[in-house]
Amino acid sequence: MSLPVTKAPMHVPSMEEVAKVLQSGLQKNFSNVEVNVVDCPDLTQKPFNLSAEGICGSPRLADVGGPKFLLPLPQKDKV
C-alpha cells in the first residue's frame, strides 16, 4: 500500500543564519563554543564511513510510523 507524499514549501535559512542560531543556543549550555560554516567533508571516509559522500543536495523530511501504530497496543508487525 502506497501512501501519498505531501510536499510543502519551506523556509531555507542561509548557512550564516543557521550558524548564528546554533552559536546562540549552544552558548546557553556550554562555556566554550565555536560554530563555523565549512565545506562538507567526504562522509564515506573515517570517522563517518557512510555509504554516500553527503546528502547530495536532496535532503528529505519524513514521518514514518507514529502514534497510530502504538495505540491501543504497539503493532510490531508494521514495517
C-alpha positions in Angstrom: 0.0 0.0 0.0 1.5 3.3 -1.1 0.7 6.4 0.9 0.5 9.9 -0.7 3.5 12.1 -0.3 2.8 15.6 0.9 5.1 18.4 -0.3 5.2 21.8 1.3 7.3 24.9 0.6 9.7 25.5 3.5 11.9 28.4 4.6 15.6 27.7 3.8 17.8 29.8 6.0 21.3 30.8 4.9 24.2 28.9 6.4 25.3 32.0 8.3 21.8 32.3 9.9 22.0 28.7 11.0 25.5 29.2 12.4 24.3 32.2 14.5 21.3 30.3 15.9 23.5 27.3 16.8 26.1 29.6 18.4 23.5 31.3 20.4 21.8 28.1 21.6 25.0 26.3 22.4 26.4 29.2 24.4 23.5 28.8 26.8 24.7 25.3 27.7 28.5 25.3 27.2 31.3 27.6 28.3 33.3 27.4 25.1 31.5 27.3 21.8 32.7 27.9 18.2 30.4 27.4 15.2 31.9 27.7 11.7 30.4 27.1 8.2 32.8 24.9 6.2 32.7 22.6 3.2 31.2 19.2 4.0 33.8 16.5 4.5 33.6 13.3 2.4 31.3 11.3 4.7 32.5 8.0 3.1 35.8 8.4 4.9 36.7 7.9 8.5 35.3 8.6 11.1 31.9 8.6 9.4 32.2 5.6 7.0 28.8 6.3 5.4 27.6 5.0 2.0 27.4 8.4 0.3 29.7 11.4 0.3 27.0 13.7 1.7 23.2 14.3 1.4 23.8 15.1 -2.3 21.6 18.3 -2.3 18.5 16.2 -1.8 17.5 16.3 1.9 14.3 14.6 3.0 12.0 15.1 6.0 9.8 12.1 6.7 7.4 11.0 9.4 7.5 7.2 9.5 5.2 5.3 11.8 3.7 7.4 14.6 1.2 7.2 17.5 -1.4 5.3 15.4 0.8 2.3 15.4 1.3 2.4 19.2 -2.3 2.7 20.4 -4.1 0.8 21.9 -1.1 -1.6 21.8 2.1 -1.4 19.7 1.7 -3.0 16.3 5.1 -4.7 15.9 4.1 -6.3 12.6 4.1 -2.8 10.9 7.2 -2.2 8.9 
